[in-house]
Amino acid sequence: MAGTWVFVEQRDGNIRKVTYEMLSKAKSFGDEVSAVVIGKNVEGLAPEFAKYGADKVYVVEGDVFANYNTGAYVAQLAAMIKEYSPNAVLFAHTFNGRDLGSRLAQKLEVGLATDAIDAEISAGKGVFTRAIYAGKALSKVEVATSPVMATIRAGVFELAEAAGAGAVVKPAVAATDADVYQTVKDFIVTVSSRPELTEAEVVVSGGRGCKGPEGIKVVEQLADLLGAALGGSRASIDSGWLGHELQVGQTGKVVNPNLYVACGISGAIQHLAGVNASKVKVVINNDPEAPFFKAADYGVVGDAFEVVPKLTEKLKEFKAQNA
Amino acid sequence: MKVLVCVKQTFDTEAKIELKDGKISDAGINLIINPYDEVAVEGAIQLKEKNIATEVVIVSAGADKAMDAIRTALAMGADRGILVKQDSAADEFQRAVALAEAIKAENPDLILAGHVAAHDGSSQVPTRIAEILGLPHVNVITNIEIAGGKATCTSEADGGTQVTEVTIPAVISSQVSWNEPRYPSMKGIMQAKKKPVATVDAAAADAKVKIIELALPPSKTAGIKIEEDPDVAAAKLGDWMKNTVKVEVK
């Protein structure tokens, strides 16, 4: 069996960190680890994967792969899996990763464990932990169909640099234009100076207690000082203070940063579900009975609108001292 | 144009999860239409209101009580329903096979569903259905326009927003920000009782994924909670963030 394959998540040559996290984890299974990169002009990326222990890098290039499209990518991977018989194939649990994983899994009629937060893979078998009910429960599942397939949540595995041979393998291009059934008409890149919610090390969120766009502004100032992603609870999304893509919770994004700072958020169960995986949680809220205080490592009873700017000032002082 | 919407019955997102005999207990839990599917139902009804769709058919695979989810969708304005009777423990493969079988018999022009279920978060079934039926699909849409046998979809993508065109029939999965689902009116609820709902048995298929253990996340010990003057509280929190969390200030 040709070990574990990690499908490389990249756009225009920008590789998502989760790719390296998956390679680092795959190394611990003790079998051969390969990165699989598909795109246009991607061969130059190959040495990057060797830094995280990739023994092999499968490089597939072609115009048909210029934009991610499910049909061509599935056709290519299915042909490669048939030829090389990997034991397991891992994808990132991104929009593309779950789209590709699901369609490929059905084509091969195999199981797929999505949004896994832990993985243990041996010959012919994978055991994955999934956070279900947005983290209110944990489900351990076994996938014993071949190849073992899963999508992995960003930020759950530690990065571990390890020198790998990174031998480039160039499989035959199996996909053709006839495999493409989605025509990408436009792609509008989200321009933000802040990191993405699902990949950020620090997330600062604003909720009802921010009382309005002005309150959100002070939350943004704290977020930018900490180099954090900005998020919000349903109240601030529904009020139109923040865009829907910034909603954190069971019907929004599930985050797992090192630090989560909730400003003016009471901690409804559906919001807490989305932040439970955060290593450290801080809340500032004026209701001492708010459920978030039970979940938080540090809670301040107070008006977010008053406390947050003062916290920002305090943290700025540390910066001045360090300078 | 016939639009078919797949809906799944899920726990209310405010529900507290408890285990009983190693399984997730549904005692006292309010069951709802998966919020992502509810958006798909609303999207389908709006297509009918715009005279693009002529009929909206709801399909749900699940236990008998999933009938409530179908009735809710009918009360919102869908025309009829199909309950595909299936064990609620079916995995994504089994679910997709069962739904695809029911969809095939209906031969719709458009198949809508939520992109993910709010409870198991697996986000596989719509895409699997598309593969079984050999149809194009687009996931996580926030808008759709139908014209000339094509669906032009705006969808949330990694790092941006994408506009994708596919021919129909196609399977399209919705993001919650697509629309604001309506509440069923009293008239709608009364009418829903009279709308036809067929019941069929699920097509047989073997599970591909096995749940070996369910657990609750470890409960955490109580943290620090302070109630002080804003200046003092901010200073204390700032010190704690610097010394204990070791935050970096940019």
Interface residues (C-beta under 8 A of the other chain):
Chain A: E9 R11 R16 T70 G71 T94 F95 N96 R98 D99 G101 S102 R103 A105 Q106 K107 E109 V110 G111 L112 A113 T114 D115 V127 R130 A131 I132 Y133 A134 G135 K136 A137 L138 S139 K140 V141 E142 V143 A144 T145 Y181 Q182 T183 V184 K185 D186 F187 I188 V189 T190 E196 V202 D224 L225 L226 G227 H244 E245 G249 Q250 T251 G252 V254 N258 L259 A268 I269 Q270 A273 N276 V280 K281 V282 I284 P288 F293 K294 A295 A296 D297 Y298 G299 V300 V301 G302 D303 E306 V307 V308 K310 L311 E313 K314 L315 K316 E317 F318 K319 N322
Chain B: F11 T13 E14 A15 K16 I17 L19 I24 P35 Y36 D91 E92 F93 A96 A118 H119 D120 G121 S122 S123 Q124 T127 R128 A130 E131 I132 P136 H137 V138 N139 V140 T152 S155 E156 A157 D158 G159 G160 T161 Q162 V163 T164 E165 V166 T167 Q175 V176 S177 A207 K208 V209 K210 I211 I212 E213 L214 A215 L216 P217 K220 A222 G223 I224 K225 I226 E227 E228 P230 D231 A233 A234 A235 K236 L237 G238 D239 W240 M241 K242 V245 V247 E248 V249 K250
